[in-house]
Amino acid sequence: MIDPTHVSTSPSMQMTDYHSRRLGISFASVGAHLGWVYLAGEIVYEFGQTEKEEWLRSLVSKQISDLVRNLEYMDPKSLGTFSEKGKDFKINIMRLPEGEVPVFVLVAQEVEPELSMRNWEDLSNQVLTFCATGISLREKNLLDFLTITEPIRKKMERSFTGDVHSGVIAFFHLQDLSPFFKPLGVVKSQEILREVTATLHKETRENEFNFQLNPRSYFLFCPGETLDGANHRFGSLYFPSKHLILDYKLKIFPIDREILADDSRFSSIFIENF
């Protein structure tokens, strides 16, 4: 049996050692050589180790969009087999009845015996408890993230018309303004944020749109724009304020219909900048 203390929790989940170890014990109790928990396409929990980690990550990532759309709840799907250190292992992945945020549990175990549905149900309960207990360190949790980004994706899809099949997303991540909010007060603090929005509005052309993800993260979507064009436009952009000039980090990503249709690729762009 794998040591149940050999676990790794994503930094996006703030977990107690108790809950993390409890889940590790659950994977160990079903004879798992390896166990992963996927939340909205991101691995948030890892149990065990494998020399085939990169291969396995790639195997799942290539199928995650299809799994989100088509895999039924509590219906384990085989992803194949692999050999390691003289043993043969099979890989199964199952979608859990989580509601709006896709949750998957992956188990790699020796070819025999098969996990019973009772095993899967017990593991499912522990995984969902883990996900419900985990607190996101981001300013929004993943459910809020999906609720916000799905309308954005649909609006982007509608922007690709005629000869326009691609564009860019420019993310502006501002410096932490919280030290200024208390001494300046509510009114002055709101003025700073309004000035940021006004600066972006001035840069937004007729066929483009901008959006505020949280107090520090803003993005501008530019259909038909290229990376070179966006770098030229935004490379020297600054956010003036009555009180200071705000520092920020700029990231620019290309986007097209293929990326919009791939849940994993689209989510990864936003979740890294949320």
Secondary structure by P-SEA (a helix, b strand, c coil): cccccbbbbbccccccaaaaaaaaaaaaaacccbbbbbcccccccccccccaaaaaaaaaaacaaaaaccccccbbbbccccccccbbbbbbbbbcccccbbbbbbbbccccccccaaaaaaaaaaaaaaaaaccccccccaaaaaaaaaaaaaaaaaacccccccbbbbbbbbcccccccccccaaaaaaaaaaaaaaaaaaccccbbbbbccccbbbbbbccccaaaaaaacccbbbbcccbbbbbbbbbbbbcccccccaaaaaaaccccc
